[in-house]
Amino acid sequence: MKTKKSFAWMLTLVFVLTLVLSACSGNSGKNTPSNGGEATTAPTAEAEATKAPENKEPVTLKLISWSDSYQELYDKFHEKYPWITIEQIPVNSQPIMEIIASLEAAGTPADLTWIDSDLITYDQSGLLEDLTPYIEKDPTFNEVQLPDGFFDTMTWKNKKLAVPFVDVPMWILVNKDLLAKHGVEFPANDWTYDDFRDIAKKITDPEAGEYGLTTQPEFQMRVLSTKAIADGHAANIHYLNEDMTQSLLNTPDVMNDVRWLSDFVWKDGSMQSFAKAAESGDVTREFINGKTGFAIGGDWVLPNLKKDAKFEWDVLPFPKGKVSQPGYTIYGPLSLLSGSKHKEEAFLWIAFQFSKEAQKWKIDQGANASVIDPELTAYYDETPMWAGKNKEAVKIAKENAKIQPGVTVPAWGEYNWNDLLNKIVFEGADINQLIPETEKWNKRTLEVRDTLK
């Protein structure tokens, strides 16, 4: 009888323990079903990583950047990782390497930085962490699809020195009111460079102070460079050849492209020179003033346009050339600093950029999605940013975009092409200056490549 009572007691104990363990299991994140149905999938590694460890010390990450418009994204990151806070360190026109050095000297090193010059120089100074091992083991990067060659412009000697923090697209901004005033229909998305020039002339009226193009260097920096690709005269942005070892800016075809844009100023009169714009109070140097038909725009101009423009505006993709219709985009480099005391936490910020939450937020600001995902592609039709605008142009600009190179091109910072083109296009300088300047740089970049092996 005693044995039976002991056995019954043991059964009762097992039953109670089972209930206790079951209850604990229900709070363990294992998603044990309570309705008799099938168990749901266990949380992903990324989801588990977002839970704040019970005894985790708070961490503040110092991020060096020149933009103060990301606080909302910092807050979203903090919601996901409550023990980590982002502190923006402003640049204030100071070289970023100097900021890194001063923070190191003060014993408060920065953790992350945007890049303001070529990555090779940063790497030679030993400032950047190789992101390759972090990316290879990170759950977010292993779950998302990125474009082919996504890291190409950020990789040097097989080291991923940065990730594209943001994909900044560009479009042709269009003053629809000015087009309508001159009886010009809004162009189709497959418009050509001939259409572009023809419309610019039609909507120019000097007596009214109205011109086809805004007087902005962006036209030679972005459109002219992209036209060279569209017409088959160069392989890459900034007139670089296929492997980006030489500039083609001194070749006859590309020099003719430069003459083509210069003619807008000196022949057609549809874009004012720097001097003429200054005589008119520089009204035509800002698209938002409503006196110009076309301008180059990226995400940085959208907030002011949406808030302050007194005219109807929209966007078009860059025009189509003889062989293709490429667009132009900038990958903003984000690097993890080797001096960081919080590398694992800092990389969480890097990986967070490629979550759907962060990607949608960037689309809402006018940037491109970096991740290839049907949900993100569909989101272009949903975001308030493009409500009532030419959304197909935005998608075309994303799909056709060529990436601005430079950050891993040796001696790129020594090439004076940009200032020289401004002088030629907007000041009427001698175009033949391009020949010796380009020959000089082509020789120099090969020498530096050889030195760097």
Solvent accessible surface area in square Angstrom, and as a share of the most:
residue,aa,sasa,rsa
1,M,167,0.75
2,K,169,0.71
3,T,109,0.63
4,K,147,0.62
5,K,132,0.56
6,S,54,0.35
7,F,123,0.51
8,A,54,0.42
9,W,162,0.57
10,M,107,0.48
11,L,101,0.50
12,T,79,0.46
13,L,74,0.37
14,V,89,0.51
15,F,125,0.52
16,V,70,0.40
17,L,92,0.46
18,T,77,0.45
19,L,99,0.49
20,V,77,0.44
21,L,121,0.60
22,S,63,0.41
23,A,64,0.49
24,C,77,0.46
25,S,37,0.24
26,G,51,0.49
27,N,137,0.70
28,S,60,0.39
29,G,26,0.25
30,K,133,0.56
31,N,65,0.33
32,T,71,0.41
33,P,51,0.32
34,S,121,0.78
35,N,130,0.67
36,G,78,0.75
37,G,38,0.37
38,E,164,0.74
39,A,72,0.56
40,T,90,0.52
41,T,121,0.70
42,A,60,0.47
43,P,43,0.27
44,T,70,0.41
45,A,67,0.52
46,E,35,0.15
47,A,42,0.33
48,E,81,0.36
49,A,44,0.34
50,T,29,0.17
51,K,109,0.46
52,A,49,0.38
53,P,64,0.40
54,E,172,0.77
55,N,144,0.74
56,K,85,0.36
57,E,131,0.59
58,P,113,0.71
59,V,14,0.08
60,T,64,0.37
61,L,0,0.00
62,K,41,0.17
63,L,0,0.00
64,I,0,0.00
65,S,0,0.00
66,W,135,0.47
67,S,23,0.15
68,D,122,0.63
69,S,76,0.49
70,Y,23,0.09
71,Q,103,0.46
72,E,97,0.43
73,L,0,0.00
74,Y,10,0.04
75,D,68,0.35
76,K,51,0.22
77,F,0,0.00
78,H,73,0.32
79,E,131,0.59
80,K,47,0.20
81,Y,9,0.03
82,P,68,0.43
83,W,26,0.09
84,I,0,0.00
85,T,63,0.36
86,I,12,0.06
87,E,72,0.32
88,Q,43,0.19
89,I,24,0.12
90,P,70,0.44
91,V,14,0.08
92,N,126,0.65
93,S,118,0.76
94,Q,74,0.33
95,P,70,0.44
96,I,0,0.00
97,M,56,0.25
98,E,92,0.41
99,I,9,0.05
100,I,5,0.03
101,A,60,0.46
102,S,62,0.40
103,L,29,0.14
104,E,80,0.36
105,A,94,0.72
106,A,73,0.57
107,G,45,0.43
108,T,62,0.36
109,P,16,0.10
110,A,3,0.02
111,D,3,0.01
112,L,0,0.00
113,T,0,0.00
114,W,20,0.07
115,I,9,0.05
116,D,70,0.36
117,S,54,0.35
118,D,29,0.15
119,L,0,0.00
120,I,8,0.04
121,T,54,0.31
122,Y,0,0.00
123,D,26,0.14
124,Q,119,0.53
125,S,64,0.41
126,G,50,0.48
127,L,37,0.19
128,L,15,0.07
129,E,39,0.17
130,D,43,0.22
131,L,0,0.00
132,T,28,0.17
133,P,74,0.47
134,Y,22,0.08
135,I,17,0.09
136,E,120,0.54
137,K,137,0.58
138,D,13,0.07
139,P,37,0.23
140,T,9,0.05
141,F,17,0.07
142,N,100,0.51
143,E,106,0.48
144,V,40,0.23
145,Q,112,0.50
146,L,34,0.17
147,P,40,0.25
148,D,148,0.77
149,G,33,0.32
150,F,5,0.02
151,F,29,0.12
152,D,98,0.51
153,T,13,0.08
154,M,1,0.01
155,T,42,0.25
156,W,36,0.13
157,K,108,0.46
158,N,139,0.71
159,K,65,0.28
160,K,47,0.20
161,L,1,0.00
162,A,0,0.00
163,V,0,0.00
164,P,1,0.00
165,F,5,0.02
166,V,12,0.07
167,D,12,0.06
168,V,18,0.11
169,P,1,0.01
170,M,0,0.00
171,W,0,0.00
172,I,0,0.00
173,L,3,0.02
174,V,0,0.00
175,N,2,0.01
176,K,66,0.28
177,D,69,0.36
178,L,8,0.04
179,L,3,0.01
180,A,73,0.56
181,K,127,0.54
182,H,56,0.25
183,G,68,0.65
184,V,22,0.13
185,E,152,0.68
186,F,68,0.28
187,P,17,0.11
188,A,65,0.51
189,N,35,0.18
190,D,83,0.43
191,W,6,0.02
192,T,46,0.27
193,Y,10,0.04
194,D,112,0.58
195,D,59,0.30
196,F,0,0.00
197,R,44,0.16
198,D,61,0.32
199,I,17,0.09
200,A,0,0.00
201,K,95,0.40
202,K,119,0.51
203,I,0,0.00
204,T,28,0.16
205,D,45,0.23
206,P,85,0.53
207,E,174,0.78
208,A,36,0.28
209,G,28,0.27
210,E,10,0.05
211,Y,25,0.10
212,G,0,0.00
213,L,0,0.00
214,T,1,0.00
215,T,1,0.00
216,Q,28,0.13
217,P,38,0.24
218,E,34,0.15
219,F,0,0.00
220,Q,0,0.00
221,M,39,0.17
222,R,21,0.08
223,V,0,0.00
224,L,0,0.00
225,S,0,0.00
226,T,0,0.00
227,K,14,0.06
228,A,0,0.00
229,I,13,0.07
230,A,0,0.00
231,D,14,0.07
232,G,50,0.48
233,H,48,0.21
234,A,11,0.09
235,A,32,0.25
236,N,33,0.17
237,I,1,0.00
238,H,8,0.04
239,Y,1,0.00
240,L,0,0.00
241,N,33,0.17
242,E,145,0.65
243,D,92,0.48
244,M,48,0.22
245,T,26,0.15
246,Q,44,0.20
247,S,2,0.02
248,L,46,0.23
249,L,1,0.00
250,N,35,0.18
251,T,42,0.25
252,P,103,0.65
253,D,73,0.38
254,V,0,0.00
255,M,10,0.05
256,N,80,0.41
257,D,4,0.02
258,V,0,0.00
259,R,101,0.37
260,W,33,0.12
261,L,0,0.00
262,S,13,0.09
263,D,42,0.22
264,F,0,0.00
265,V,15,0.09
266,W,133,0.47
267,K,154,0.65
268,D,34,0.18
269,G,30,0.29
270,S,0,0.00
271,M,2,0.01
272,Q,16,0.07
273,S,6,0.04
274,F,36,0.15
275,A,67,0.52
276,K,112,0.48
277,A,0,0.00
278,A,60,0.47
279,E,130,0.58
280,S,57,0.37
281,G,59,0.57
282,D,59,0.31
283,V,58,0.33
284,T,3,0.02
285,R,82,0.30
286,E,98,0.44
287,F,15,0.06
288,I,59,0.30
289,N,72,0.37
290,G,20,0.19
291,K,72,0.31
292,T,1,0.00
293,G,0,0.00
294,F,0,0.00
295,A,1,0.01
296,I,4,0.02
297,G,0,0.00
298,G,0,0.00
299,D,25,0.13
300,W,121,0.43
301,V,34,0.20
302,L,0,0.00
303,P,77,0.48
304,N,83,0.43
305,L,7,0.04
306,K,96,0.41
307,K,150,0.63
308,D,58,0.30
309,A,24,0.19
310,K,185,0.78
311,F,27,0.11
312,E,90,0.40
313,W,11,0.04
314,D,8,0.04
315,V,0,0.00
316,L,0,0.00
317,P,3,0.02
318,F,3,0.01
319,P,0,0.00
320,K,78,0.33
321,G,17,0.16
322,K,165,0.70
323,V,103,0.59
324,S,45,0.29
325,Q,28,0.12
326,P,5,0.03
327,G,3,0.02
328,Y,2,0.01
329,T,2,0.01
330,I,36,0.18
331,Y,20,0.07
332,G,19,0.18
333,P,15,0.09
334,L,0,0.00
335,S,0,0.00
336,L,0,0.00
337,L,4,0.02
338,S,41,0.26
339,G,27,0.26
340,S,7,0.05
341,K,141,0.60
342,H,60,0.27
343,K,53,0.22
344,E,104,0.47
345,E,23,0.10
346,A,0,0.00
347,F,10,0.04
348,L,36,0.18
349,W,0,0.00
350,I,0,0.00
351,A,5,0.04
352,F,4,0.02
353,Q,1,0.00
354,F,3,0.01
355,S,13,0.08
356,K,85,0.36
357,E,75,0.34
358,A,0,0.00
359,Q,2,0.01
360,K,53,0.23
361,W,15,0.05
362,K,4,0.02
363,I,0,0.00
364,D,41,0.21
365,Q,66,0.29
366,G,1,0.01
367,A,3,0.02
368,N,2,0.01
369,A,2,0.01
370,S,5,0.03
371,V,7,0.04
372,I,82,0.42
373,D,30,0.15
374,P,117,0.73
375,E,78,0.35
376,L,1,0.00
377,T,69,0.40
378,A,48,0.37
379,Y,33,0.13
380,Y,3,0.01
381,D,73,0.38
382,E,115,0.52
383,T,2,0.01
384,P,99,0.63
385,M,18,0.08
386,W,1,0.00
387,A,63,0.49
388,G,77,0.74
389,K,37,0.16
390,N,27,0.14
391,K,53,0.22
392,E,94,0.42
393,A,0,0.00
394,V,2,0.01
395,K,41,0.17
396,I,49,0.25
397,A,4,0.03
398,K,42,0.18
399,E,128,0.57
400,N,55,0.28
401,A,26,0.20
402,K,80,0.34
403,I,51,0.26
404,Q,50,0.22
405,P,7,0.05
406,G,7,0.07
407,V,30,0.17
408,T,20,0.11
409,V,3,0.02
410,P,1,0.01
411,A,16,0.12
412,W,33,0.12
413,G,72,0.70
414,E,100,0.45
415,Y,15,0.06
416,N,65,0.34
417,W,16,0.06
418,N,45,0.23
419,D,75,0.39
420,L,13,0.06
421,L,0,0.00
422,N,22,0.11
423,K,95,0.40
424,I,7,0.03
425,V,0,0.00
426,F,1,0.00
427,E,100,0.45
428,G,46,0.44
429,A,31,0.24
430,D,80,0.41
431,I,23,0.12
432,N,79,0.40
433,Q,73,0.33
434,L,1,0.01
435,I,62,0.32
436,P,79,0.50
437,E,44,0.20
438,T,1,0.00
439,E,96,0.43
440,K,142,0.60
441,W,7,0.02
442,N,18,0.09
443,K,137,0.58
444,R,99,0.36
445,T,0,0.00
446,L,84,0.42
447,E,79,0.35
448,V,25,0.14
449,R,63,0.23
450,D,102,0.53
451,T,107,0.62
452,L,18,0.09
453,K,193,0.82
